[in-house]
Amino acid sequence: MNRVRKNIMRRVYYAFWLRKLKHPVVSHGAILVASYVLLAQVVSVPDVWRNLMEVEVGMAANYLFSALVNSEVTTWILLGLMSVTMVSMLYKMMKDREITQESDNWAWR
């Protein structure tokens, strides 16, 4: 009987963790972390930060724009992937919250 209980509980835990891993925050977070690690391999973040600190305050936006324009295609793709992932994650979270709150008879808009 104890063996049957362990087998059933193992399946329950397996289903629970699969449901948790399917959540948008987990899947999108994994994509964000992976793309950030790849971006750190392509771009020297400490050098960009050091150069940004040497720019005058009013010229920071111009520096970032010129750094972005003169970057490689890989950097553009990774930044685009990170941006799309963030927007998608926020959209799915807001949609999930709207569905949850509508089920409680309180529409969130």
MMTF fields as JSON, N, C-alpha, C and O atoms, coordinates in Angstrom:
{
  "mmtfVersion": "1.0.0",
  "mmtfProducer": "UNKNOWN",
  "numBonds": 435,
  "numAtoms": 436,
  "numGroups": 109,
  "numChains": 1,
  "numModels": 1,
  "chainsPerModel": [1],
  "groupsPerChain": [109],
  "chainIdList": ["A"],
  "bondAtomList": [4, 2, 8, 6, 12, 10, 16, 14, 20, 18, 24, 22, 28, 26, 32, 30, 36, 34, 40, 38, 44, 42, 48, 46, 52, 50, 56, 54, 60, 58, 64, 62, 68, 66, 72, 70, 76, 74, 80, 78, 84, 82, 88, 86, 92, 90, 96, 94, 100, 98, 104, 102, 108, 106, 112, 110, 116, 114, 120, 118, 124, 122, 128, 126, 132, 130, 136, 134, 140, 138, 144, 142, 148, 146, 152, 150, 156, 154, 160, 158, 164, 162, 168, 166, 172, 170, 176, 174, 180, 178, 184, 182, 188, 186, 192, 190, 196, 194, 200, 198, 204, 202, 208, 206, 212, 210, 216, 214, 220, 218, 224, 222, 228, 226, 232, 230, 236, 234, 240, 238, 244, 242, 248, 246, 252, 250, 256, 254, 260, 258, 264, 262, 268, 266, 272, 270, 276, 274, 280, 278, 284, 282, 288, 286, 292, 290, 296, 294, 300, 298, 304, 302, 308, 306, 312, 310, 316, 314, 320, 318, 324, 322, 328, 326, 332, 330, 336, 334, 340, 338, 344, 342, 348, 346, 352, 350, 356, 354, 360, 358, 364, 362, 368, 366, 372, 370, 376, 374, 380, 378, 384, 382, 388, 386, 392, 390, 396, 394, 400, 398, 404, 402, 408, 406, 412, 410, 416, 414, 420, 418, 424, 422, 428, 426, 432, 430],
  "bondOrderList": [1, 1, 1, 1, 1, 1, 1, 1, 1, 1, 1, 1, 1, 1, 1, 1, 1, 1, 1, 1, 1, 1, 1, 1, 1, 1, 1, 1, 1, 1, 1, 1, 1, 1, 1, 1, 1, 1, 1, 1, 1, 1, 1, 1, 1, 1, 1, 1, 1, 1, 1, 1, 1, 1, 1, 1, 1, 1, 1, 1, 1, 1, 1, 1, 1, 1, 1, 1, 1, 1, 1, 1, 1, 1, 1, 1, 1, 1, 1, 1, 1, 1, 1, 1, 1, 1, 1, 1, 1, 1, 1, 1, 1, 1, 1, 1, 1, 1, 1, 1, 1, 1, 1, 1, 1, 1, 1, 1],
  "groupList": [{"groupName": "MET", "atomNameList": ["N", "CA", "C", "O"], "elementList": ["N", "C", "C", "O"], "formalChargeList": [0, 0, 0, 0], "bondAtomList": [1, 0, 2, 1, 3, 2], "bondOrderList": [1, 1, 2], "singleLetterCode": "M", "chemCompType": "L-PEPTIDE LINKING"}, {"groupName": "ASN", "atomNameList": ["N", "CA", "C", "O"], "elementList": ["N", "C", "C", "O"], "formalChargeList": [0, 0, 0, 0], "bondAtomList": [1, 0, 2, 1, 3, 2], "bondOrderList": [1, 1, 2], "singleLetterCode": "N", "chemCompType": "L-PEPTIDE LINKING"}, {"groupName": "ARG", "atomNameList": ["N", "CA", "C", "O"], "elementList": ["N", "C", "C", "O"], "formalChargeList": [0, 0, 0, 0], "bondAtomList": [1, 0, 2, 1, 3, 2], "bondOrderList": [1, 1, 2], "singleLetterCode": "R", "chemCompType": "L-PEPTIDE LINKING"}, {"groupName": "VAL", "atomNameList": ["N", "CA", "C", "O"], "elementList": ["N", "C", "C", "O"], "formalChargeList": [0, 0, 0, 0], "bondAtomList": [1, 0, 2, 1, 3, 2], "bondOrderList": [1, 1, 2], "singleLetterCode": "V", "chemCompType": "L-PEPTIDE LINKING"}, {"groupName": "LYS", "atomNameList": ["N", "CA", "C", "O"], "elementList": ["N", "C", "C", "O"], "formalChargeList": [0, 0, 0, 0], "bondAtomList": [1, 0, 2, 1, 3, 2], "bondOrderList": [1, 1, 2], "singleLetterCode": "K", "chemCompType": "L-PEPTIDE LINKING"}, {"groupName": "ILE", "atomNameList": ["N", "CA", "C", "O"], "elementList": ["N", "C", "C", "O"], "formalChargeList": [0, 0, 0, 0], "bondAtomList": [1, 0, 2, 1, 3, 2], "bondOrderList": [1, 1, 2], "singleLetterCode": "I", "chemCompType": "L-PEPTIDE LINKING"}, {"groupName": "TYR", "atomNameList": ["N", "CA", "C", "O"], "elementList": ["N", "C", "C", "O"], "formalChargeList": [0, 0, 0, 0], "bondAtomList": [1, 0, 2, 1, 3, 2], "bondOrderList": [1, 1, 2], "singleLetterCode": "Y", "chemCompType": "L-PEPTIDE LINKING"}, {"groupName": "ALA", "atomNameList": ["N", "CA", "C", "O"], "elementList": ["N", "C", "C", "O"], "formalChargeList": [0, 0, 0, 0], "bondAtomList": [1, 0, 2, 1, 3, 2], "bondOrderList": [1, 1, 2], "singleLetterCode": "A", "chemCompType": "L-PEPTIDE LINKING"}, {"groupName": "PHE", "atomNameList": ["N", "CA", "C", "O"], "elementList": ["N", "C", "C", "O"], "formalChargeList": [0, 0, 0, 0], "bondAtomList": [1, 0, 2, 1, 3, 2], "bondOrderList": [1, 1, 2], "singleLetterCode": "F", "chemCompType": "L-PEPTIDE LINKING"}, {"groupName": "TRP", "atomNameList": ["N", "CA", "C", "O"], "elementList": ["N", "C", "C", "O"], "formalChargeList": [0, 0, 0, 0], "bondAtomList": [1, 0, 2, 1, 3, 2], "bondOrderList": [1, 1, 2], "singleLetterCode": "W", "chemCompType": "L-PEPTIDE LINKING"}, {"groupName": "LEU", "atomNameList": ["N", "CA", "C", "O"], "elementList": ["N", "C", "C", "O"], "formalChargeList": [0, 0, 0, 0], "bondAtomList": [1, 0, 2, 1, 3, 2], "bondOrderList": [1, 1, 2], "singleLetterCode": "L", "chemCompType": "L-PEPTIDE LINKING"}, {"groupName": "HIS", "atomNameList": ["N", "CA", "C", "O"], "elementList": ["N", "C", "C", "O"], "formalChargeList": [0, 0, 0, 0], "bondAtomList": [1, 0, 2, 1, 3, 2], "bondOrderList": [1, 1, 2], "singleLetterCode": "H", "chemCompType": "L-PEPTIDE LINKING"}, {"groupName": "PRO", "atomNameList": ["N", "CA", "C", "O"], "elementList": ["N", "C", "C", "O"], "formalChargeList": [0, 0, 0, 0], "bondAtomList": [1, 0, 2, 1, 3, 2], "bondOrderList": [1, 1, 2], "singleLetterCode": "P", "chemCompType": "L-PEPTIDE LINKING"}, {"groupName": "SER", "atomNameList": ["N", "CA", "C", "O"], "elementList": ["N", "C", "C", "O"], "formalChargeList": [0, 0, 0, 0], "bondAtomList": [1, 0, 2, 1, 3, 2], "bondOrderList": [1, 1, 2], "singleLetterCode": "S", "chemCompType": "L-PEPTIDE LINKING"}, {"groupName": "GLY", "atomNameList": ["N", "CA", "C", "O"], "elementList": ["N", "C", "C", "O"], "formalChargeList": [0, 0, 0, 0], "bondAtomList": [1, 0, 2, 1, 3, 2], "bondOrderList": [1, 1, 2], "singleLetterCode": "G", "chemCompType": "PEPTIDE LINKING"}, {"groupName": "GLN", "atomNameList": ["N", "CA", "C", "O"], "elementList": ["N", "C", "C", "O"], "formalChargeList": [0, 0, 0, 0], "bondAtomList": [1, 0, 2, 1, 3, 2], "bondOrderList": [1, 1, 2], "singleLetterCode": "Q", "chemCompType": "L-PEPTIDE LINKING"}, {"groupName": "ASP", "atomNameList": ["N", "CA", "C", "O"], "elementList": ["N", "C", "C", "O"], "formalChargeList": [0, 0, 0, 0], "bondAtomList": [1, 0, 2, 1, 3, 2], "bondOrderList": [1, 1, 2], "singleLetterCode": "D", "chemCompType": "L-PEPTIDE LINKING"}, {"groupName": "GLU", "atomNameList": ["N", "CA", "C", "O"], "elementList": ["N", "C", "C", "O"], "formalChargeList": [0, 0, 0, 0], "bondAtomList": [1, 0, 2, 1, 3, 2], "bondOrderList": [1, 1, 2], "singleLetterCode": "E", "chemCompType": "L-PEPTIDE LINKING"}, {"groupName": "THR", "atomNameList": ["N", "CA", "C", "O"], "elementList": ["N", "C", "C", "O"], "formalChargeList": [0, 0, 0, 0], "bondAtomList": [1, 0, 2, 1, 3, 2], "bondOrderList": [1, 1, 2], "singleLetterCode": "T", "chemCompType": "L-PEPTIDE LINKING"}],
  "groupTypeList": [0, 1, 2, 3, 2, 4, 1, 5, 0, 2, 2, 3, 6, 6, 7, 8, 9, 10, 2, 4, 10, 4, 11, 12, 3, 3, 13, 11, 14, 7, 5, 10, 3, 7, 13, 6, 3, 10, 10, 7, 15, 3, 3, 13, 3, 12, 16, 3, 9, 2, 1, 10, 0, 17, 3, 17, 3, 14, 0, 7, 7, 1, 6, 10, 8, 13, 7, 10, 3, 1, 13, 17, 3, 18, 18, 9, 5, 10, 10, 14, 10, 0, 13, 3, 18, 0, 3, 13, 0, 10, 6, 4, 0, 0, 4, 16, 2, 17, 5, 18, 15, 17, 13, 16, 1, 9, 7, 9, 2],
  "groupIdList": [1, 2, 3, 4, 5, 6, 7, 8, 9, 10, 11, 12, 13, 14, 15, 16, 17, 18, 19, 20, 21, 22, 23, 24, 25, 26, 27, 28, 29, 30, 31, 32, 33, 34, 35, 36, 37, 38, 39, 40, 41, 42, 43, 44, 45, 46, 47, 48, 49, 50, 51, 52, 53, 54, 55, 56, 57, 58, 59, 60, 61, 62, 63, 64, 65, 66, 67, 68, 69, 70, 71, 72, 73, 74, 75, 76, 77, 78, 79, 80, 81, 82, 83, 84, 85, 86, 87, 88, 89, 90, 91, 92, 93, 94, 95, 96, 97, 98, 99, 100, 101, 102, 103, 104, 105, 106, 107, 108, 109],
  "secStructList": [7, 2, 2, 2, 2, 2, 2, 2, 2, 2, 2, 2, 2, 2, 2, 2, 2, 2, 2, 2, 2, 6, 1, 2, 2, 2, 2, 2, 2, 2, 2, 2, 2, 2, 2, 2, 2, 2, 2, 2, 2, 2, 1, 7, 2, 2, 2, 2, 2, 2, 2, 2, 2, 2, 1, 7, 4, 4, 4, 2, 2, 2, 2, 2, 2, 2, 2, 2, 2, 6, 1, 7, 2, 2, 2, 2, 2, 2, 2, 2, 2, 2, 2, 2, 2, 2, 2, 2, 2, 2, 2, 2, 2, 2, 2, 2, 2, 2, 2, 2, 2, 2, 2, 6, 6, 7, 7, 7, 7],
  "xCoordList": [0.825, 0.0, 0.874, 0.578, 1.954, 2.856, 3.527, 3.758, 3.833, 4.461, 3.504, 3.922, 2.248, 1.244, 1.088, 0.981, 1.074, 0.953, 2.131, 1.935, 3.345, 4.532, 4.467, 4.845, 3.997, 3.878, 2.859, 3.101, 1.744, 0.72, 1.233, 1.047, 1.874, 2.379, 3.49, 3.606, 4.29, 5.325, 4.686, 5.181, 3.593, 2.878, 2.234, 2.196, 1.735, 1.135, 2.205, 1.981, 3.353, 4.444, 4.934, 5.232, 5.015, 5.441, 4.475, 4.913, 3.18, 2.176, 2.232, 2.083, 2.446, 2.528, 3.694, 3.528, 4.872, 6.054, 5.975, 6.476, 5.361, 5.158, 4.243, 4.479, 3.209, 2.297, 3.013, 2.779, 3.869, 4.622, 5.624, 5.785, 6.295, 7.286, 6.635, 7.296, 5.36, 4.652, 4.195, 3.706, 4.346, 3.917, 4.733, 5.932, 4.095, 4.806, 6.038, 7.021, 6.016, 7.161, 8.382, 9.504, 8.175, 9.286, 9.872, 11.084, 8.999, 9.504, 10.119, 11.184, 9.466, 10.012, 11.268, 12.202, 11.287, 12.479, 13.678, 14.795, 13.455, 14.556, 15.092, 16.301, 14.194, 14.615, 15.393, 16.41, 14.919, 15.619, 17.021, 17.983, 17.126, 18.437, 19.39, 20.554, 18.893, 19.743, 20.195, 21.357, 19.279, 19.66, 20.599, 21.468, 20.44, 21.363, 22.768, 23.765, 22.838, 24.146, 24.82, 26.018, 24.054, 24.618, 25.036, 26.068, 24.246, 24.587, 25.867, 26.689, 26.033, 27.255, 28.477, 29.597, 28.267, 29.362, 29.743, 30.908, 28.76, 28.983, 29.461, 30.345, 28.87, 29.156, 29.889, 29.533, 30.894, 31.595, 30.829, 31.008, 29.979, 29.121, 29.939, 29.585, 31.007, 31.795, 32.406, 32.485, 32.837, 33.4, 32.333, 32.59, 31.141, 30.046, 29.706, 29.507, 29.64, 29.321, 30.411, 30.105, 31.666, 32.775, 32.73, 32.914, 32.491, 32.393, 31.188, 31.259, 30.091, 28.894, 29.149, 28.622, 29.943, 30.241, 31.151, 31.185, 31.885, 32.762, 32.051, 32.605, 30.843, 30.086, 29.391, 28.959, 29.285, 28.568, 27.106, 26.579, 26.459, 25.1, 24.128, 23.305, 24.205, 23.285, 23.542, 22.691, 24.691, 25.065, 24.907, 25.315, 24.335, 24.204, 23.304, 23.606, 22.2, 21.293, 21.986, 21.834, 22.744, 23.468, 24.508, 24.685, 25.197, 26.19, 25.532, 26.016, 24.42, 23.743, 23.22, 23.289, 22.696, 22.2, 23.344, 23.204, 24.462, 25.577, 26.179, 26.622, 26.202, 26.701, 25.789, 26.262, 24.488, 23.537, 23.619, 23.567, 23.745, 23.817, 25.082, 25.055, 26.181, 27.451, 27.708, 28.825, 26.691, 26.88, 26.671, 26.251, 26.972, 26.854, 25.403, 24.548, 25.151, 23.808, 23.388, 22.216, 24.326, 24.021, 23.475, 22.549, 24.037, 23.564, 22.139, 21.303, 21.864, 20.505, 19.503, 18.414, 19.878, 18.971, 18.706, 17.561, 19.745, 19.567, 18.754, 17.901, 19.003, 18.207, 16.751, 15.839, 16.539, 15.173, 14.476, 13.309, 15.185, 14.621, 14.262, 13.204, 15.13, 14.854, 13.644, 12.82, 13.53, 12.408, 11.088, 10.103, 11.071, 9.846, 9.454, 8.268, 10.422, 10.134, 9.531, 8.58, 10.078, 9.53, 8.093, 7.229, 7.836, 6.482, 5.516, 4.401, 5.946, 5.102, 4.808, 3.679, 5.811, 5.614, 4.639, 3.746, 4.81, 3.892, 2.47, 1.517, 2.323, 0.996, 0.327, -0.841, 1.08, 0.496, 0.157, -0.846, 0.978, 0.684, -0.556, -1.396, -0.679, -1.863, -3.115, -4.173, -3.004, -4.139, -4.537, -5.726, -3.568, -3.841, -4.519, -5.446, -4.056, -4.664, -6.091, -6.967, -6.331, -7.676, -8.625, -9.753, -8.19, -9.037, -9.315, -10.446, -8.315, -8.485, -9.459, -10.326, -9.323, -10.18, -11.59, -12.532, -11.775, -13.119, -13.835, -15.054, -13.094, -13.725, -14.187, -15.055, -13.608, -14.045, -15.095, -15.363, -15.696, -16.719, -16.205, -16.949, -14.945, -14.363, -13.493, -12.401, -13.97, -13.25, -12.138, -12.364, -10.95, -9.774, -9.482, -9.239, -9.501, -9.251, -8.346, -8.01],
  "yCoordList": [-1.196, 0.0, 1.266, 2.242, 1.223, 2.364, 2.625, 3.775, 1.562, 1.68, 2.318, 3.122, 1.962, 2.549, 4.031, 4.846, 4.382, 5.784, 6.602, 7.704, 6.077, 6.786, 6.964, 8.014, 5.959, 6.034, 7.106, 7.88, 7.141, 8.149, 9.544, 10.468, 9.707, 11.022, 11.491, 12.689, 10.592, 10.951, 11.543, 12.528, 10.947, 11.479, 12.827, 13.701, 12.997, 14.28, 15.369, 16.464, 15.081, 16.061, 16.378, 17.53, 15.358, 15.553, 16.49, 17.411, 16.264, 17.119, 18.537, 19.507, 18.659, 19.971, 20.783, 21.952, 20.167, 20.896, 21.189, 22.22, 20.313, 20.614, 21.82, 22.664, 21.895, 23.038, 24.327, 25.381, 24.252, 25.431, 25.876, 27.075, 24.931, 25.27, 25.825, 26.493, 25.557, 26.05, 27.506, 28.112, 28.059, 29.428, 30.399, 30.192, 31.469, 32.411, 33.048, 33.294, 33.313, 33.949, 33.023, 33.486, 31.745, 30.799, 30.626, 30.715, 30.378, 30.152, 31.418, 31.363, 32.544, 33.803, 34.214, 34.769, 33.946, 34.249, 33.45, 33.966, 32.19, 31.364, 31.913, 31.92, 32.368, 32.96, 34.245, 34.494, 35.068, 36.313, 36.054, 36.712, 35.105, 34.802, 34.267, 34.664, 33.37, 32.808, 33.889, 33.914, 34.779, 35.831, 36.843, 37.397, 37.093, 37.997, 37.385, 38.086, 36.091, 35.424, 35.487, 35.752, 35.245, 35.345, 36.775, 36.99, 37.751, 39.155, 39.524, 40.283, 38.992, 39.267, 38.637, 39.114, 37.57, 36.97, 37.815, 37.849, 38.496, 39.272, 40.684, 41.213, 41.294, 42.686, 42.728, 42.008, 43.557, 43.741, 44.765, 45.973, 44.261, 45.129, 46.053, 47.228, 45.603, 46.534, 47.678, 48.81, 47.385, 48.447, 49.455, 50.659, 48.964, 49.874, 50.75, 51.956, 50.157, 50.912, 51.949, 53.095, 51.553, 52.47, 53.651, 54.8, 53.368, 54.433, 55.329, 56.541, 54.744, 55.53, 56.476, 57.588, 56.053, 56.901, 58.075, 59.072, 57.97, 59.057, 60.08, 61.144, 59.773, 60.678, 61.723, 61.428, 62.945, 63.997, 63.596, 62.818, 64.137, 63.726, 63.956, 63.088, 65.073, 65.373, 64.57, 64.529, 63.937, 63.199, 61.685, 60.94, 61.217, 59.777, 59.114, 58.022, 59.773, 59.195, 59.092, 58.091, 60.122, 60.082, 58.964, 58.278, 58.776, 57.712, 56.348, 55.512, 56.12, 54.829, 54.585, 53.463, 55.634, 55.491, 55.14, 54.244, 55.839, 55.549, 54.178, 53.496, 53.769, 52.427, 51.356, 50.322, 51.602, 50.64, 50.592, 49.512, 51.75, 51.795, 51.115, 50.464, 51.25, 50.686, 49.272, 48.766, 48.642, 47.291, 46.247, 46.568, 45.0, 43.894, 43.434, 43.796, 42.629, 42.098, 41.175, 41.144, 40.442, 39.542, 40.315, 39.859, 41.466, 42.307, 42.769, 42.758, 43.171, 43.603, 42.47, 42.676, 41.28, 40.133, 39.802, 39.559, 39.788, 39.466, 40.536, 40.205, 41.806, 42.872, 42.81, 43.063, 42.473, 42.305, 41.144, 41.251, 40.028, 38.867, 39.213, 38.816, 39.945, 40.326, 41.258, 41.127, 42.188, 43.124, 42.405, 42.63, 41.541, 40.803, 39.89, 39.748, 39.278, 38.398, 39.179, 38.717, 40.361, 41.18, 41.608, 41.521, 42.066, 42.499, 41.32, 41.45, 40.172, 38.986, 38.541, 38.165, 38.581, 38.173, 39.107, 38.651, 40.414, 41.359, 41.187, 41.257, 40.962, 40.758, 39.514, 39.552, 38.408, 37.173, 37.293, 36.741, 38.004, 38.181, 39.032, 38.731, 40.096, 40.95, 40.197, 40.339, 39.405, 38.621, 37.581, 37.362, 36.945, 35.96, 36.617, 36.056, 37.796, 38.515, 38.922, 38.868, 39.328, 39.722, 38.541, 38.683, 37.386, 36.192, 35.796, 35.443, 35.847, 35.479, 36.412, 35.964, 37.706, 38.657, 38.655, 38.964, 38.318, 38.199, 37.012, 37.038, 35.977, 34.816, 35.13, 34.443, 36.166, 36.605, 37.699, 38.386, 37.871, 38.887, 40.298, 41.184, 40.515, 41.852, 42.01, 41.447, 42.77, 42.906, 43.92, 45.056, 43.501, 44.387, 44.823, 43.984, 46.104, 46.619, 47.792, 48.376],
  "zCoordList": [0.0, 0.0, 0.0, -0.69, 0.789, 0.862, -0.489, -0.862, -1.208, -2.524, -3.54, -4.373, -3.467, -4.352, -4.05, -4.966, -2.773, -2.372, -2.902, -3.415, -2.781, -3.286, -4.793, -5.312, -5.491, -6.939, -7.348, -8.273, -6.664, -6.96, -6.639, -7.43, -5.49, -5.107, -6.044, -6.301, -6.548, -7.514, -8.765, -9.312, -9.212, -10.379, -10.084, -10.95, -8.883, -8.499, -8.478, -8.992, -7.895, -7.869, -9.281, -9.599, -10.117, -11.503, -12.234, -12.924, -12.091, -12.732, -12.166, -12.909, -10.861, -10.224, -10.784, -11.132, -10.872, -11.346, -12.837, -13.284, -13.61, -15.024, -15.203, -16.068, -14.392, -14.46, -14.043, -14.634, -13.045, -12.614, -13.681, -13.913, -14.328, -15.352, -16.616, -17.41, -16.806, -17.982, -17.81, -18.764, -16.63, -16.369, -17.218, -17.405, -17.74, -18.621, -17.985, -18.684, -16.721, -16.085, -16.113, -16.323, -15.908, -15.888, -17.294, -17.485, -18.27, -19.631, -20.218, -20.834, -20.034, -20.55, -19.78, -20.359, -18.504, -17.708, -18.169, -18.204, -18.526, -19.028, -20.35, -20.581, -21.208, -22.485, -22.232, -22.881, -21.287, -20.973, -20.419, -20.815, -19.517, -18.93, -19.999, -20.055, -20.84, -21.893, -22.877, -23.282, -23.26, -24.205, -23.55, -24.223, -22.256, -21.571, -21.486, -21.656, -21.226, -21.169, -22.536, -22.627, -23.595, -24.94, -25.26, -25.895, -24.829, -25.063, -24.32, -24.833, -23.124, -22.363, -23.035, -22.853, -23.809, -24.556, -25.77, -26.167, -26.357, -27.579, -27.261, -27.933, -26.228, -25.881, -24.547, -23.614, -24.458, -23.193, -22.354, -22.507, -21.474, -20.669, -19.768, -19.664, -19.112, -18.295, -19.113, -18.634, -20.343, -21.177, -21.592, -21.62, -21.912, -22.268, -21.065, -21.212, -19.892, -18.681, -18.392, -18.065, -18.51, -18.259, -19.243, -18.843, -20.497, -21.492, -21.236, -21.443, -20.791, -20.483, -19.315, -19.297, -18.347, -17.202, -17.568, -16.847, -18.672, -19.102, -19.985, -20.262, -20.428, -21.295, -20.43, -19.315, -20.947, -20.222, -20.073, -20.868, -19.048, -18.707, -19.865, -20.153, -20.511, -21.596, -22.859, -23.747, -22.954, -24.164, -24.012, -24.904, -22.922, -22.678, -23.715, -24.195, -24.062, -25.055, -26.412, -27.111, -26.787, -28.061, -28.056, -29.063, -26.931, -26.835, -27.002, -27.765, -26.283, -26.38, -27.788, -28.29, -28.434, -29.798, -30.759, -31.592, -30.642, -31.544, -31.254, -32.179, -30.008, -29.676, -30.261, -30.732, -30.231, -30.78, -32.297, -32.885, -32.937, -34.4, -34.901, -35.946, -34.184, -34.623, -34.101, -34.206, -33.548, -33.012, -34.108, -35.219, -33.775, -34.719, -34.838, -34.03, -35.863, -36.098, -34.949, -34.572, -34.405, -33.294, -32.106, -31.434, -31.849, -30.749, -31.009, -30.106, -32.236, -32.595, -32.403, -31.867, -32.844, -32.728, -31.265, -30.885, -30.442, -29.025, -28.303, -27.48, -28.595, -27.979, -28.431, -27.644, -29.701, -30.195, -29.518, -29.142, -29.358, -28.678, -27.234, -26.746, -26.557, -25.177, -25.102, -24.196, -26.033, -26.037, -26.302, -25.6, -27.312, -27.634, -26.482, -26.183, -25.84, -24.712, -23.549, -22.919, -23.258, -22.165, -22.457, -21.584, -23.674, -24.042, -23.977, -23.47, -24.489, -24.46, -23.035, -22.721, -22.175, -20.791, -20.082, -19.368, -20.278, -19.654, -20.166, -19.391, -21.472, -22.057, -21.471, -21.085, -21.408, -20.882, -19.403, -18.951, -18.65, -17.232, -17.045, -16.196, -17.834, -17.724, -18.169, -17.556, -19.22, -19.692, -18.655, -18.426, -18.03, -16.993, -15.798, -15.214, -15.444, -14.323, -14.65, -13.786, -15.893, -16.31, -16.238, -15.766, -16.695, -16.652, -15.21, -14.875, -14.363, -12.957, -12.265, -11.515, -12.513, -11.832, -12.4, -11.67, -13.675, -14.224, -13.624, -13.454, -13.303, -12.686, -11.264, -10.727, -10.655, -9.341, -9.437, -8.452, -10.614, -10.883, -10.704, -10.283, -11.018, -10.96, -12.193, -12.261, -13.169, -14.439, -14.289, -13.87, -14.631, -14.596, -16.007, -16.874, -16.256, -17.6, -17.527, -18.557]
}
